[in-house]
Amino acid sequence: MAQMIIDMTDLEFALFDQFRIDRLQEFEPFADYNRKTIEMVVREARRLAVREILPTSKIGDTRGCRFENGNVLLPPEFKLVWELLSKGEWLVPEADPARGGQGMPRSVALAARDYFNGANMALTMIAGLSHGAAHVIETFGTALQKKLYLKKIISGEWAVSMQITESESGSDLGRINTLAEPGIDGTYRISGAKVFITGGDHNLTDNIIHLVLARVKGAPEGSRGLSLFLVPGIHVDESGLLGRKNGLTCTGIEEKMGLHGSPTCSMALGSSGNCIGTLLGDENKGLAVMFSMMNDARLLVGSQGHACASSAYLYALEYAKTRKQGALPGKAGARPDMESVAIIEHPDVKRMLLTMKCYTQGIRSILLYIARCQDKARVIPEKRQEYQDLVDILIPVGKGYVTDRALEVCDMAIQVFGGYGYTSEYPVEQIYRDARITTIYEGTNGIQSLDLVLRKLTLRNGRLFNALIRRMEQTIETADCEPALSGIAMGFEILVADLKDTALRLSSMDDTIETDLEKRSVSAAFLHITGDVVLGWMMLWRAVAPSGS
């Protein structure tokens, strides 16, 4: 089948007609990013993804990664792709060019990253960790940490892992038991065990820099006592030269449903010699440091889900246009001798494809809108909090709702293919398996719904949610002025009013154990309702573009 990842026509519509990303050129950090430059960036990303990265996806799925003699080995084709991403400065394109990035707006970087995620998610999820790590080191690191690690992480010379999860704690980070004992030289000896660590070990780079969540000896129990540490796989001296191996080792890799080319490692810290790390930020402030990059991490997972959905939809669309099966009745009714038609003509297949198209385009717009708000929060100081509020309220939607709907799209793609979709002969079964993890990691989607209902909905007296509602109402006003859209705008206005009413009832509940449990029991449904309304907003916005909000 043709190699298909992202619908370029629709992506460019969202970038330039719906969100007018090229207008970011008006702001100094993005002065070089006019429409011509953005088009060149996105098309180069597509070329690299289709020609070089996509062929490695099946290799990663069938050959996978191997754990041999204590080392994790990835297919050699992955190494070649990593080198291309590094040379092209694609790993952290948002970073300062002086540190090895391209100074790219996050919205443009997200569009480019969509292609990479769609081409080989197993590989690019390792690369995706570099951005968050660079942000944390830039924000909280010491001058020496920045000097030693930042440029080499951004350039891709060194890779990164996030070591958070433990077998006994799971998502309950307050139960983390990994210990950090301070030494007289300002470093810490770290001991413990971590599981489900993406990229904990591999042969893509000469060094892997690990961000490890641990508890300083004597620190308070629970999440208040956690600190974040920077732990190099191989020690780095003050001049930047590599030295001896640090005392952390991979003890095995998980055999997973999908993402066979991505090493998911069990890690032992301090069992094979001293594991030495340095504090990143302040003691007992590890969660605050880590959560400073959580929005970006969750947006990345949403992008992974969307890329899988987009690929699955395009494969299903092409198949439905060419696969002939069954006949449709004519005016005189069905006849045995009727010629078979392309399955796209069958109403149920058409229903699935239209649903997939709606979800794919809608969640593309949701993610790009969040990234655009991040860009504007950076470059418009007087409106920074306004745009940050929109980012914060939409992140649970951009991660939780988006990946739930993306998985539905992947499932429908298999249905369109019929029995062939369930086989490895066609790509959609791998896409589904790879996408399945997006609803689980970086906080399960149940956790995303709790974040929305228990925290974001009432944060700052409901200011975040009200800001979102106002934006929707602005689009309704614009659409209401278009005769062809006024009826749709009226119907959507009713949905927004219902959402406001539901949110008000949830947020005004008395603060008791019983009401807390009630909110938790409906949180997933509320996330999906909110996501459907936000997606409806995006589709209405598309309809009024380029005259829209």
C-alpha positions in Angstrom: 0.0 0.0 0.0 1.1 3.6 -0.4 3.0 5.0 2.5 0.6 7.3 4.3 1.0 9.2 7.6 -0.5 12.6 7.8 -3.0 14.5 5.5 -0.7 17.4 4.4 -3.6 19.3 2.8 -5.6 19.3 6.1 -2.5 20.0 8.2 -1.7 23.1 6.2 -5.4 24.2 6.4 -5.2 24.0 10.2 -1.9 25.7 10.3 -2.6 28.6 8.0 -6.4 29.0 7.5 -7.7 28.0 11.0 -4.9 29.1 13.3 -2.8 31.4 11.1 0.4 30.1 12.6 2.5 32.2 10.2 1.3 35.3 12.1 3.7 34.3 14.9 6.3 35.9 12.6 5.2 39.2 14.1 6.9 38.3 17.3 10.7 38.6 17.6 11.6 35.0 18.6 9.8 33.7 15.5 10.7 36.4 13.0 12.1 33.9 10.6 9.0 31.7 10.5 6.9 33.1 7.7 4.5 30.9 5.8 7.1 29.9 3.2 9.5 28.8 5.9 6.8 26.9 7.8 5.8 25.1 4.7 9.4 24.2 4.0 9.8 22.8 7.5 6.7 20.7 7.4 7.4 19.3 4.0 11.0 18.5 4.9 9.7 16.7 8.0 7.3 14.7 5.7 10.0 13.8 3.3 12.3 12.6 6.1 9.4 10.7 7.7 8.1 8.9 4.6 11.5 8.1 2.9 13.7 7.3 5.8 11.7 6.7 9.0 8.6 4.9 7.9 10.5 1.9 6.4 11.9 1.2 9.9 8.5 0.9 11.6 7.9 -2.7 10.4 11.5 -3.6 11.1 11.0 -2.5 14.7 7.8 -4.4 15.0 9.0 -7.7 13.6 12.6 -7.7 14.7 12.2 -5.6 17.9 14.8 -4.8 20.4 16.9 -7.4 22.1 18.4 -7.8 25.6 21.7 -9.6 25.3 24.5 -9.9 27.9 23.0 -7.1 29.9 22.7 -4.7 26.9 19.7 -3.5 24.9 20.3 -3.6 21.2 18.0 -1.8 18.7 17.9 -2.5 15.0 20.8 -0.8 13.1 18.3 1.0 10.9 17.2 2.9 14.1 20.7 4.2 14.6 20.7 5.6 11.1 17.4 7.4 11.6 18.6 8.8 15.0 21.6 10.2 13.2 19.4 11.9 10.6 17.2 13.4 13.3 20.3 14.6 15.1 21.9 16.2 12.0 18.7 17.8 11.0 18.2 19.3 14.5 14.8 17.6 14.8 15.1 16.2 18.3 14.4 19.5 20.2 13.6 21.9 17.4 12.0 24.4 19.8 15.4 24.9 21.6 17.6 27.9 21.2 19.8 27.6 18.0 22.8 28.4 20.2 22.2 25.1 22.0 21.5 23.0 19.0 17.8 23.7 18.3 16.0 25.6 15.5 14.2 28.2 17.7 11.0 26.8 16.2 7.5 27.7 17.4 5.9 24.8 19.3 3.0 24.7 17.0 5.3 24.2 14.0 7.4 21.6 15.9 4.2 19.7 16.7 3.2 19.6 13.1 6.7 18.2 12.1 6.7 15.8 15.0 3.3 14.4 13.8 5.1 13.0 10.8 7.8 11.4 12.8 5.4 9.9 15.3 3.3 8.5 12.4 6.3 7.1 10.7 7.8 5.1 13.7 6.4 5.8 17.1 8.6 3.2 18.7 11.7 5.2 17.8 10.5 8.7 18.2 9.1 8.2 21.6 12.7 7.8 22.8 13.6 11.0 20.9 10.5 12.8 22.4 12.0 12.6 25.9 14.8 15.0 25.0 12.6 18.0 24.8 11.2 17.6 28.4 14.6 16.9 29.8 16.2 19.9 28.1 13.4 22.1 29.5 13.9 20.9 33.0 17.6 21.3 32.9 17.3 24.7 31.4 14.8 25.8 34.0 16.2 24.2 37.2 19.7 23.0 36.4 22.9 24.5 37.8 25.3 26.3 35.6 27.5 23.2 35.5 24.6 20.9 34.7 23.6 23.1 31.8 27.1 23.3 30.5 27.6 19.5 30.6 24.3 18.2 29.4 22.1 20.7 27.6 23.7 20.9 24.2 24.4 17.2 23.9 20.9 16.3 24.8 19.4 18.9 22.4 21.7 17.8 19.6 21.0 14.1 20.1 24.6 13.2 20.9 23.2 11.8 24.2 19.7 10.4 24.8 17.4 10.7 27.9 15.2 8.6 30.1 12.7 9.5 32.7 12.9 7.1 35.7 9.8 7.5 37.7 7.7 4.3 38.0 8.3 1.6 40.5 6.5 -1.8 40.7 4.9 -1.1 44.1 3.9 2.5 43.4 2.5 2.6 39.8 0.8 5.9 39.4 0.8 6.6 43.2 4.1 8.5 43.2 3.9 9.1 46.9 4.9 5.5 47.4 8.2 5.7 45.6 11.0 4.0 47.6 14.1 4.8 45.6 16.5 6.4 48.1 19.2 9.2 47.6 21.9 9.5 50.2 23.8 12.8 50.2 27.6 12.7 50.0 30.1 15.2 51.3 30.9 16.4 47.8 27.3 17.5 47.0 26.4 14.4 45.0 24.0 11.7 46.0 24.2 7.9 46.1 21.0 6.5 44.7 19.6 3.0 45.3 16.4 1.4 44.2 14.6 -0.2 41.2 12.5 1.3 38.5 10.2 -0.3 35.9 8.6 0.6 32.5 11.4 3.0 31.7 11.3 3.9 28.1 14.8 4.1 26.6 16.4 3.1 29.9 19.1 1.4 27.9 19.9 1.2 24.2 22.8 1.5 21.7 21.6 4.6 19.8 24.0 7.0 21.7 27.2 6.8 23.7 25.5 8.1 26.8 22.0 8.2 28.3 21.1 10.9 30.8 18.5 9.7 33.3 16.1 11.9 35.3 15.4 9.9 38.5 12.7 10.6 41.0 13.8 9.5 44.5 13.5 10.3 48.2 16.5 11.8 50.0 17.3 9.8 53.1 15.3 11.3 56.0 12.9 13.3 53.8 9.1 13.4 54.6 7.0 10.5 53.5 4.6 10.8 50.5 5.0 13.0 47.5 6.2 15.9 49.7 9.6 14.1 50.2 10.5 13.5 46.5 13.4 15.0 44.7 14.6 14.8 41.1 18.1 13.8 40.2 20.2 13.9 37.1 22.0 10.6 36.7 24.4 10.0 33.7 24.7 6.5 32.5 28.4 7.2 32.0 30.1 9.7 34.3 31.0 13.1 32.8 33.9 15.1 34.1 33.7 18.9 34.4 35.3 19.3 30.9 32.5 17.2 29.4 34.6 14.0 28.8 33.1 10.6 29.4 34.6 8.5 32.1 33.6 5.3 33.9 30.1 3.6 33.9 27.7 4.7 36.6 26.1 2.2 38.9 22.8 1.7 37.2 22.0 -1.2 34.9 19.1 -2.6 32.8 17.9 -5.9 34.2 15.5 -6.7 31.4 13.0 -5.4 28.9 9.3 -5.9 28.7 7.6 -8.0 26.0 4.8 -5.7 25.0 1.6 -5.8 23.0 3.0 -3.2 20.6 6.0 -0.8 20.2 8.3 -3.8 19.9 11.1 -1.6 18.7 11.0 0.6 21.8 12.9 -0.7 24.8 10.8 -0.6 28.0 13.4 -1.4 30.7 13.6 -2.6 34.3 16.4 -0.6 35.9 18.5 -1.4 39.0 20.2 1.6 40.6 23.1 1.1 43.0 23.1 -2.7 42.9 26.3 -3.0 40.7 28.3 -0.2 42.4 27.6 3.3 43.5 25.0 5.1 41.4 25.9 8.8 41.6 23.6 11.6 40.7 23.2 15.4 41.2 20.2 17.2 42.5 18.0 18.9 39.9 16.2 21.7 41.5 15.6 21.8 45.3 15.4 18.9 47.7 11.8 17.7 48.3 10.6 19.7 45.3 11.0 16.9 42.7 7.3 16.7 41.8 7.1 20.4 41.1 10.2 20.2 38.9 8.9 17.1 37.1 5.5 18.6 36.6 7.0 21.6 34.9 7.4 19.5 31.8 4.2 17.4 32.3 2.1 19.5 29.9 4.6 19.0 27.1 4.9 15.3 27.9 1.1 14.8 27.8 0.8 16.9 24.6 3.5 14.6 23.1 1.4 11.6 23.9 -1.7 13.2 22.4 0.4 13.8 19.3 1.4 10.2 19.2 -2.2 9.1 19.4 -3.2 11.5 16.7 -0.4 10.4 14.4 -1.5 6.8 14.7 -5.2 7.8 14.1 -4.2 9.8 11.0 -2.2 7.0 9.5 -4.9 4.4 10.2 -7.6 6.7 8.6 -5.6 7.3 5.5 -4.8 3.6 5.0 -8.5 2.7 5.5 -9.6 5.4 3.1 -7.2 4.2 0.4 -8.3 0.6 0.9 -12.0 1.4 0.9 -11.6 3.2 -2.5 -9.9 0.2 -4.1 -11.4 -2.8 -2.5 -14.4 -4.1 -4.4 -16.9 -6.3 -2.6 -20.7 -6.6 -2.5 -23.3 -4.9 -4.6 -25.7 -2.1 -3.9 -29.4 -2.3 -4.9 -30.5 -0.3 -7.9 -33.9 1.3 -8.4 -35.3 -2.1 -9.1 -33.7 -3.8 -6.1 -30.7 -6.0 -5.7 -29.9 -8.4 -8.6 -27.5 -11.5 -8.4 -25.7 -10.2 -11.5 -25.0 -6.8 -10.1 -21.3 -5.7 -10.3 -19.4 -5.4 -7.1 -18.6 -1.8 -5.9 -15.8 -0.3 -3.9 -16.6 -0.7 -0.3 -16.5 3.0 0.3 -19.9 3.1 -1.4 -21.4 1.0 1.4 -23.2 3.2 3.9 -21.7 1.6 7.0 -18.2 1.9 5.6 -18.9 5.5 4.7 -20.2 6.1 8.2 -17.0 4.8 9.7 -14.7 6.8 7.4 -16.6 10.0 8.0 -16.4 9.4 11.8 -12.7 8.8 11.5 -12.2 11.9 9.4 -14.1 14.0 11.9 -12.1 12.7 14.8 -8.8 12.9 13.0 -9.2 16.5 11.8 -10.8 17.6 15.1 -8.1 16.3 17.4 -5.4 17.6 15.0 -6.9 21.1 15.6 -7.2 20.6 19.4 -3.5 19.7 19.6 -2.3 22.5 17.3 -4.5 25.0 19.3 -2.9 24.0 22.6 0.6 24.4 21.0 -0.4 27.8 19.6 -1.5 28.9 23.0 1.9 27.8 24.4 3.6 29.9 21.7 1.4 33.0 22.4 2.0 32.6 26.2 5.7 32.9 25.5 5.6 35.9 23.2 2.8 38.1 24.5 3.7 38.9 28.1 0.5 40.9 28.8 -1.6 37.8 27.9 0.7 35.1 29.2 -1.6 34.0 32.0 -4.7 34.1 29.7 -3.1 31.7 27.2 -1.5 29.5 30.0 -5.0 29.1 31.5 -6.2 27.7 28.1 -3.3 25.3 27.9 -3.9 24.1 31.5 -7.6 23.4 31.1 -7.1 21.7 27.7 -4.2 19.4 28.6 -6.5 16.7 30.0 -8.5 16.9 26.8 -5.3 16.9 24.6 -4.0 13.8 26.3 -6.9 11.8 27.7 -9.8 12.6 25.3 -7.5 12.7 22.2 -6.0 9.3 22.8 -9.3 7.7 23.6 -10.8 8.9 20.3 -7.6 8.2 18.4 -7.8 4.6 19.5 -11.4 4.4 18.3 -10.2 5.6 14.9 -7.5 2.9 14.8 -10.1 0.3 15.8 -12.5 1.5 13.0 -9.6 1.2 10.5 -9.3 -2.5 11.3 -13.1 -2.8 10.8 -12.9 -1.1 7.4 -10.2 -3.6 6.3 -12.4 -6.5 7.6 -10.5 -9.7 8.1 -7.4 -8.4 6.5 -7.2 -5.6 9.0 -6.7 -8.3 11.7 -3.6 -9.6 9.9 -0.1 -8.4 9.7 -0.3 -8.2 5.9 -1.7 -4.7 6.3 -0.4 -2.0 8.7 -3.5 -1.1 10.7 -3.2 -3.9 13.2 0.3 -2.7 14.2 -0.9 0.9 14.4 -3.6 -0.2 16.8 -1.2 -2.1 19.0 1.3 0.7 19.0 -1.4 3.3 19.8 -2.9 1.4 22.7 -0.2 2.6 25.2 -1.1 6.2 24.6 -4.2 5.9 26.8 -2.1 4.5 29.7 1.3 6.3 30.1 2.0 9.8 31.2 -1.0 9.4 33.5 -3.8 7.0 32.5 -6.8 8.7 31.0 -8.7 8.1 34.2 -6.1 10.3 35.9 -6.5 12.9 33.2 -10.3 13.0 33.9 -9.6 13.4 37.7 -7.2 16.2 36.9 -10.0 18.0 34.9 -12.8 17.5 37.4 -11.1 17.6 40.8 -8.5 20.3 40.0 -8.7 22.2 36.7 -12.5 22.8 36.8 -12.3 24.8 40.1 -8.8 26.1 39.8 -8.6 29.9 40.4 -12.3 30.0 41.1 -13.2 28.5 37.7 -11.2 31.0 35.7 -9.6 28.4 33.4 -12.9 26.8 32.4 -14.6 30.1 31.9 -11.8 31.3 29.7 -12.4 28.2 27.5 -16.1 28.8 27.4 -15.6 32.5 26.3 -13.4 31.3 23.4 -16.1 28.9 22.2 -18.7 31.7 22.5 -16.6 33.9 20.3 -16.6 31.3 17.6 -20.3 30.9 17.9 -20.8 34.6 17.4 -18.7 34.5 14.3 -20.5 31.5 12.9 -23.9 33.0 13.7 -23.2 35.8 11.2 -22.8 33.2 8.4 -26.2 32.3 7.0 -25.1 28.8 6.1 -23.8 28.2 9.6 -26.2 30.0 11.8 -28.4 26.9 12.4 -25.3 24.8 13.4 -24.0 27.6 15.6 -27.4 27.7 17.4 -27.3 23.9 18.0 -23.7 24.1 19.2 -24.6 27.0 21.6 -27.0 24.7 23.3 -24.3 22.1 23.8 -21.9 24.7 25.3 -24.7 25.9 27.7 -25.3 22.3 28.8 -21.5 21.9 29.4 -21.4 25.1 31.5 -24.4 23.9 33.5 -22.9 20.4 34.1 -19.5 22.0 35.1 -21.2 24.4 37.5 -23.1 21.6 39.2 -19.9 19.6 39.6 -17.8 22.5 40.9 -20.5 23.7 43.4 -20.9 20.4 45.2 -20.1 20.4 48.9 -16.6 19.3 49.8 -17.4 15.9 51.4 -16.1 12.4 51.0 -19.4 11.4 49.4 -19.3 14.2 46.8 -15.7 13.6 46.1 -16.4 9.9 45.3 -19.4 11.0 43.1 -17.2 13.4 41.1 -14.6 10.6 40.6 -17.3 8.2 39.4 -18.4 10.6 36.6 -15.0 12.2 35.8 -14.3 10.0 32.7 -17.8 10.7 31.3 -17.2 14.5 31.9 -13.9 14.4 30.2 -15.4 12.8 27.1 -18.3 15.2 27.1 -15.9 18.1 27.4 -13.7 16.7 24.7 -16.7 16.2 22.3 -17.7 19.8 22.8 -14.1 21.1 22.3 -13.9 19.0 19.1 -17.2 20.4 18.0 -15.8 23.9 18.6 -12.8 23.1 16.5 -14.9 21.8 13.6 -17.1 24.9 13.8 -14.0 27.1 13.8 -12.8 25.2 10.7 -16.1 26.0 9.0 -15.7 29.8 9.6 -12.0 29.9 8.8 -10.3 32.1 7.6 -12.8 34.7 8.8 -13.0 33.0 12.2 -11.8 33.5 15.8 
